[in-house]
């Protein structure tokens, strides 16, 4: 959970500043949204022609490859956080600097397909994990280095949020890259 991206509203519900996603789903809706959205992520990523997937439209905007590598990392991270909160007492959850990870991992150079496989595996494990949680587990607490105390239910919302948010990014980016090629012949 990135406290600079997700804010707590007056009713206590988290909401993404950019896409508006609200952390107000039931456990079964979280699982269903993840299962439904994963094929949309794949479709959006693979709709970008191979030769454009490593390209950025601007220095501060990730390439399609980078978005998918980030989603693979984030999916594994979220699954691990939920697993730890479900099984440990108040685990400390390390922060995640997505830009540093993208730079360090050279995400622009990581092909989409292996990232999609990692993501699908992590999302599958996550859906299975949350489907088996007893009702009282949803209120278990972890301590996030940057956001402080956070309940499992809120961390679990990070998965559908990441998938939905970045599917939109991938669609817009694909359109923009295809448009650049048509306009500039690049």
Buried (B, 14 or more C-beta within 10 A) or exposed (E): BBBEBBEEEEEEEBBBEEBEBEBBBEBEEBBBBBBEBBEBBBEBBBEBEEEBBBBBBEEEBBBBBBBBBBBBBBBBBBBBBBBBBBEEEEBEBEEBEBEEBBEEBEBBEBEBBEBBEBBBBBBBBBBEBBEEBEEEBBEBBBEBEBBEEBBBBBBBBBBBBBBBBBBBBBBEBBEBBBEBBEEEEE
